[in-house]
Amino acid sequence: MVADRELQAGIETGLRFAMLMTADGCFLDLTWTEIKKWKPADGFLWVHLERDDPTAQAWVRDHSGIDPLVGLALLAEESRPRVQDVGDNLLVVLRGVNKQKPEEDGSIDTELVPIHIWMEAGRCVSLRDKTHNLSALRDLRLSMMNGKGPRTAAGLMARIAEKVTDHLGDLVEDLEDELTELEDRIGANEGGASMRADIAESRRHVVQFRRYLAPQRDALYRLRHDDASWLDQAAKEHLREVNDRLVRHLEDLDEIRQRATILQEEQAAMVAEQGNRNTFVLSIVTVLMLPMTFITGFFGMNTGALPFGLENPNGTLIAGAIIGVVGLITAVLLRYGLFGGHKR
């Protein structure tokens, strides 16, 4: 058993790592040359490649012994989660959490990226893109090198599904925390364009993640009912638990989406209420000013025979008093109605 070894990855072009489990239970790191010399009798082999690297693509096509049509599927740029039988082997596509480097504002853009897996009784070939950082596979490799990981193809397949699902659970918890923060901001009457943008972004993330998790649930269900000879009952029970966990994550995502919808409706109601309040105040001011504007306009006309005109020294005071009285009468009529208001 190898304990507390430092992980090394990406030392050779296109090869993230290659692990060989020997008959005595030890794990050895292999190079490209050693991979090409591998035989099933040497032990179980896990090869993890960079899908978009020409060296890795050439090995899959020319040296892996994998059927060319399967090789095309493994090297496909975009794939939805699925499970496909190829004889006694399995082609599996799952989606894992990829956390990119922090942005300038400190935020981390999280996305679900494909993991292409070719599983045989004595070998596993997995692929992901160069720019992707799948910590789920890293954690699993570390466990195996410390003697706590799976020793068979069935065990490895179940543990990959488990690790990927666990990291999906962390992602769902992050979404819940983000939405709770938005709800607190709504409760504090914080609004504006930034709030609307944050709610819309949260809903977009939920829709995007659920788009891949729903077919991944179906893929795991299909996997645990597969009849591959190397997929033992213990692994199938393990996969059943993982599938149930993923179903709970999907239910949590549905709840988050409903909460986000309600939050968006509350935000829209707050904006509408604020707009109605401003419109009401503007209407009151407009109604109050309309009679006074009419009077000032009327007496401001350049015509003759106006009352209290130039010959009256108190004309300005009289006009001002009339305007004030008309404004007061208008306010009373708006408040109590023309005939003293309506009884309710």
C-alpha positions as CSV (number, residue, x, y, z in Angstrom):
1,M,0.0,0.0,0.0
2,V,1.2,3.5,-0.8
3,A,0.4,6.1,1.8
4,D,0.6,9.9,1.7
5,R,2.2,10.2,-1.7
6,E,2.3,13.5,-3.5
7,L,0.0,13.6,-6.4
8,Q,1.6,14.3,-9.8
9,A,-0.5,15.0,-12.9
10,G,0.0,16.4,-16.3
11,I,3.7,15.6,-16.4
12,E,3.5,14.1,-19.9
13,T,1.6,15.6,-22.8
14,G,-2.1,14.6,-22.9
15,L,-1.8,12.3,-19.9
16,R,-3.2,13.5,-16.6
17,F,-2.2,10.3,-14.8
18,A,-2.1,6.6,-15.2
19,M,-2.5,4.3,-12.2
20,L,-1.7,0.5,-12.2
21,M,-2.9,-1.6,-9.3
22,T,-0.5,-4.5,-9.0
23,A,-1.3,-8.0,-7.6
24,D,0.0,-7.1,-4.2
25,G,-2.4,-4.1,-3.9
26,C,0.1,-1.3,-4.6
27,F,-0.5,1.6,-7.0
28,L,2.1,2.6,-9.6
29,D,2.2,5.7,-11.7
30,L,2.8,4.9,-15.4
31,T,4.2,6.9,-18.3
32,W,3.0,6.8,-22.0
33,T,5.6,4.2,-22.8
34,E,4.6,1.9,-19.9
35,I,0.9,2.3,-20.8
36,K,1.6,1.0,-24.3
37,K,3.3,-2.0,-22.8
38,W,0.4,-2.8,-20.3
39,K,-1.3,-6.1,-20.4
40,P,-4.4,-7.2,-18.5
41,A,-2.3,-9.7,-16.5
42,D,-0.3,-6.7,-15.1
43,G,-3.2,-5.5,-13.0
44,F,-6.1,-3.1,-13.2
45,L,-5.2,0.1,-15.1
46,W,-6.8,3.6,-14.8
47,V,-5.8,6.0,-17.5
48,H,-7.0,9.6,-17.2
49,L,-6.5,11.8,-20.4
50,E,-6.9,15.3,-21.7
51,R,-9.7,14.8,-24.3
52,D,-8.7,17.8,-26.4
53,D,-5.0,17.0,-26.6
54,P,-3.7,15.5,-29.9
55,T,-1.4,13.0,-28.2
56,A,-4.3,11.6,-26.1
57,Q,-6.5,11.6,-29.1
58,A,-4.0,9.6,-31.2
59,W,-3.6,7.1,-28.4
60,V,-7.3,6.5,-28.1
61,R,-7.6,6.1,-31.9
62,D,-4.5,4.1,-32.6
63,H,-3.1,2.4,-29.5
64,S,-5.9,1.9,-27.0
65,G,-7.5,-1.1,-28.7
66,I,-10.9,0.6,-28.3
67,D,-13.4,0.3,-31.2
68,P,-13.1,3.3,-33.5
69,L,-16.8,4.2,-33.1
70,V,-16.4,4.1,-29.3
71,G,-13.3,6.2,-29.7
72,L,-15.2,8.9,-31.6
73,A,-17.8,9.0,-28.7
74,L,-15.0,9.3,-26.1
75,L,-13.4,12.2,-28.0
76,A,-16.7,14.0,-28.7
77,E,-16.6,17.6,-27.7
78,E,-20.1,17.8,-26.1
79,S,-22.1,14.9,-24.7
80,R,-25.1,14.5,-22.5
81,P,-24.9,12.0,-19.6
82,R,-25.6,8.5,-20.8
83,V,-24.7,4.8,-20.5
84,Q,-24.1,2.5,-23.5
85,D,-23.3,-1.2,-23.6
86,V,-20.5,-2.3,-25.9
87,G,-20.3,-6.0,-25.5
88,D,-19.3,-6.6,-21.9
89,N,-17.9,-3.1,-21.6
90,L,-19.5,0.2,-20.9
91,L,-19.3,3.7,-22.4
92,V,-20.4,6.1,-19.7
93,V,-20.7,9.9,-19.9
94,L,-21.3,11.9,-16.6
95,R,-21.2,15.5,-15.7
96,G,-18.9,16.8,-12.9
97,V,-18.4,20.1,-11.2
98,N,-15.7,22.2,-12.7
99,K,-14.6,25.2,-10.6
100,Q,-12.6,27.6,-12.6
101,K,-10.0,30.1,-11.3
102,P,-11.5,33.1,-9.3
103,E,-12.4,36.1,-11.4
104,E,-11.1,39.6,-10.7
105,D,-14.0,40.3,-8.3
106,G,-13.3,37.1,-6.3
107,S,-16.2,35.1,-7.7
108,I,-15.8,31.6,-9.0
109,D,-17.6,30.5,-12.1
110,T,-18.9,27.0,-11.6
111,E,-20.1,24.8,-14.4
112,L,-20.9,21.1,-15.2
113,V,-18.5,19.6,-17.6
114,P,-18.5,16.1,-19.3
115,I,-16.4,13.1,-18.1
116,H,-16.1,10.4,-20.7
117,I,-15.4,7.0,-19.3
118,W,-14.6,3.6,-21.0
119,M,-14.8,0.8,-18.5
120,E,-13.6,-2.7,-19.0
121,A,-13.1,-5.5,-16.5
122,G,-9.4,-4.7,-16.2
123,R,-9.1,-1.2,-17.4
124,C,-10.7,2.3,-17.1
125,V,-10.0,5.1,-19.6
126,S,-11.4,8.5,-18.6
127,L,-11.1,11.8,-20.4
128,R,-11.8,15.5,-19.6
129,D,-10.7,18.8,-21.2
130,K,-7.4,20.5,-20.4
131,T,-9.0,23.6,-18.9
132,H,-11.3,21.6,-16.6
133,N,-10.6,21.0,-13.0
134,L,-12.5,18.0,-11.6
135,S,-11.6,17.7,-8.0
136,A,-13.9,14.7,-7.6
137,L,-11.4,12.5,-9.6
138,R,-8.5,14.0,-7.8
139,D,-10.0,13.1,-4.4
140,L,-10.7,9.6,-5.6
141,R,-7.2,9.1,-6.9
142,L,-5.8,10.3,-3.6
143,S,-7.9,7.8,-1.7
144,M,-6.7,5.0,-3.9
145,M,-3.1,5.9,-3.5
146,N,-3.6,6.0,0.2
147,G,-5.0,2.4,0.1
148,K,-8.7,3.4,0.7
149,G,-10.0,3.3,-2.8
150,P,-11.6,0.6,-5.0
151,R,-9.7,-2.3,-6.4
152,T,-12.0,-3.4,-9.2
153,A,-13.7,-1.9,-12.3
154,A,-17.1,-2.1,-10.6
155,G,-15.8,-0.5,-7.4
156,L,-14.1,2.3,-9.4
157,M,-17.2,3.0,-11.5
158,A,-19.4,3.3,-8.4
159,R,-16.9,5.5,-6.6
160,I,-16.6,7.8,-9.6
161,A,-20.3,8.2,-9.6
162,E,-20.3,8.8,-5.9
163,K,-17.6,11.4,-5.9
164,V,-19.2,13.3,-8.8
165,T,-22.6,13.2,-7.0
166,D,-21.1,14.4,-3.7
167,H,-19.6,17.4,-5.4
168,L,-22.9,18.1,-7.0
169,G,-24.4,18.2,-3.5
170,D,-21.9,20.8,-2.5
171,L,-22.9,22.8,-5.6
172,V,-26.6,22.6,-4.6
173,E,-25.8,23.8,-1.1
174,D,-23.9,26.8,-2.6
175,L,-27.0,27.7,-4.6
176,E,-29.2,27.4,-1.5
177,D,-26.9,29.8,0.4
178,E,-26.9,32.2,-2.5
179,L,-30.7,32.2,-2.7
180,T,-31.0,32.6,1.1
181,E,-28.7,35.7,0.9
182,L,-31.0,37.1,-1.8
183,E,-34.1,36.5,0.3
184,D,-32.4,38.4,3.2
185,R,-31.7,41.3,0.9
186,I,-35.4,41.3,-0.2
187,G,-36.4,41.3,3.4
188,A,-34.2,44.3,4.0
189,N,-36.0,46.1,1.1
190,E,-32.9,46.1,-1.1
191,G,-33.8,46.3,-4.7
192,G,-32.6,47.8,-7.9
193,A,-31.1,46.5,-11.1
194,S,-28.4,44.6,-9.2
195,M,-30.9,42.6,-7.3
196,R,-32.9,41.7,-10.4
197,A,-29.6,40.6,-12.1
198,D,-28.6,38.4,-9.2
199,I,-32.0,36.7,-9.1
200,A,-31.9,36.1,-12.8
201,E,-28.4,34.7,-12.6
202,S,-29.4,32.3,-9.8
203,R,-32.3,31.0,-11.8
204,R,-30.1,30.6,-14.9
205,H,-27.7,28.5,-12.9
206,V,-30.4,26.3,-11.5
207,V,-31.9,25.7,-15.0
208,Q,-28.5,25.0,-16.5
209,F,-27.5,22.5,-13.8
210,R,-30.8,20.7,-13.9
211,R,-30.5,20.4,-17.6
212,Y,-27.7,17.9,-17.1
213,L,-28.6,16.3,-13.8
214,A,-31.9,15.0,-15.0
215,P,-30.3,12.8,-17.7
216,Q,-27.5,11.9,-15.3
217,R,-30.1,10.5,-12.9
218,D,-31.4,8.3,-15.8
219,A,-27.8,7.3,-16.7
220,L,-27.1,6.1,-13.1
221,Y,-30.3,4.2,-13.1
222,R,-29.4,2.5,-16.3
223,L,-25.9,1.8,-15.0
224,R,-27.0,0.1,-11.8
225,H,-29.3,-2.2,-13.8
226,D,-26.7,-3.1,-16.4
227,D,-25.8,-6.8,-16.8
228,A,-22.0,-6.4,-17.4
229,S,-20.3,-9.5,-15.9
230,W,-17.8,-7.4,-13.9
231,L,-20.5,-5.1,-12.4
232,D,-21.1,-7.0,-9.1
233,Q,-24.1,-6.7,-6.7
234,A,-22.2,-4.7,-4.2
235,A,-21.4,-2.0,-6.8
236,K,-25.0,-2.0,-8.0
237,E,-26.2,-1.4,-4.4
238,H,-23.7,1.4,-4.1
239,L,-24.9,2.9,-7.4
240,R,-28.5,2.7,-6.1
241,E,-27.6,4.8,-3.1
242,V,-25.8,7.3,-5.3
243,N,-28.8,7.5,-7.6
244,D,-31.1,8.2,-4.7
245,R,-28.8,10.9,-3.5
246,L,-28.8,12.5,-7.0
247,V,-32.6,12.4,-7.0
248,R,-32.6,14.4,-3.7
249,H,-30.3,16.9,-5.3
250,L,-32.7,17.3,-8.2
251,E,-35.6,17.8,-5.8
252,D,-33.5,20.4,-4.0
253,L,-32.9,22.2,-7.3
254,D,-36.6,22.2,-8.1
255,E,-37.3,23.8,-4.7
256,I,-34.5,26.4,-5.3
257,R,-36.1,27.2,-8.7
258,Q,-39.5,27.7,-7.1
259,R,-38.0,29.9,-4.4
260,A,-36.2,31.9,-7.0
261,T,-39.4,32.4,-9.0
262,I,-41.2,33.6,-5.8
263,L,-38.3,35.9,-5.1
264,Q,-38.4,37.3,-8.6
265,E,-42.2,37.9,-8.2
266,E,-41.6,39.7,-4.9
267,Q,-38.9,41.9,-6.5
268,A,-41.3,42.8,-9.3
269,A,-44.0,43.6,-6.8
270,M,-41.6,45.8,-4.9
271,V,-40.7,47.7,-8.0
272,A,-44.3,48.0,-9.1
273,E,-45.3,49.3,-5.6
274,Q,-42.5,51.9,-5.7
275,G,-43.6,53.0,-9.1
276,N,-47.3,53.3,-8.1
277,R,-46.2,55.3,-5.0
278,N,-44.2,57.7,-7.1
279,T,-47.0,58.0,-9.7
280,F,-49.5,58.7,-6.9
281,V,-47.4,61.5,-5.5
282,L,-46.8,63.0,-9.0
283,S,-50.6,62.8,-9.7
284,I,-51.4,64.7,-6.4
285,V,-48.9,67.4,-7.2
286,T,-50.2,67.7,-10.8
287,V,-53.8,68.0,-9.6
288,L,-52.9,70.6,-7.0
289,M,-50.9,72.7,-9.5
290,L,-53.4,72.5,-12.3
291,P,-56.0,75.2,-11.1
292,M,-53.2,77.4,-9.9
293,T,-51.4,77.1,-13.3
294,F,-54.7,77.9,-15.0
295,I,-55.2,81.1,-12.9
296,T,-51.7,82.3,-13.3
297,G,-51.9,81.7,-17.0
298,F,-55.2,83.4,-17.3
299,F,-54.1,86.5,-15.4
300,G,-50.8,86.5,-17.2
301,M,-52.4,87.0,-20.6
302,N,-51.4,90.3,-22.3
303,T,-55.0,91.6,-22.7
304,G,-56.8,94.6,-21.4
305,A,-59.6,95.0,-18.8
306,L,-58.1,92.4,-16.4
307,P,-59.3,92.8,-12.8
308,F,-56.9,94.3,-10.3
309,G,-54.5,95.0,-13.1
310,L,-51.9,97.7,-13.3
311,E,-54.1,100.3,-11.8
312,N,-54.6,98.3,-8.6
313,P,-51.5,98.3,-6.3
314,N,-52.8,95.2,-4.5
315,G,-53.3,93.1,-7.6
316,T,-50.5,90.7,-6.9
317,L,-51.7,90.0,-3.4
318,I,-55.2,89.4,-4.5
319,A,-54.1,87.0,-7.3
320,G,-51.9,85.1,-4.8
321,A,-54.8,84.8,-2.4
322,I,-57.1,83.5,-5.1
323,I,-54.5,80.9,-6.1
324,G,-54.0,79.8,-2.5
325,V,-57.8,79.4,-1.9
326,V,-58.2,77.5,-5.1
327,G,-55.3,75.1,-4.2
328,L,-56.9,74.6,-0.7
329,I,-60.3,73.8,-2.2
330,T,-58.7,71.4,-4.6
331,A,-56.9,69.6,-1.8
332,V,-60.1,69.3,0.2
333,L,-62.1,68.0,-2.7
334,L,-59.4,65.4,-3.4
335,R,-59.4,64.3,0.3
336,Y,-63.1,64.2,1.1
337,G,-64.8,64.2,-2.3
338,L,-67.2,66.6,-3.9
339,F,-70.0,65.9,-1.4
340,G,-68.1,65.0,1.8
341,G,-66.7,61.7,0.6
342,H,-68.1,58.2,0.2
343,K,-69.1,56.1,3.1
344,R,-67.7,52.5,3.1
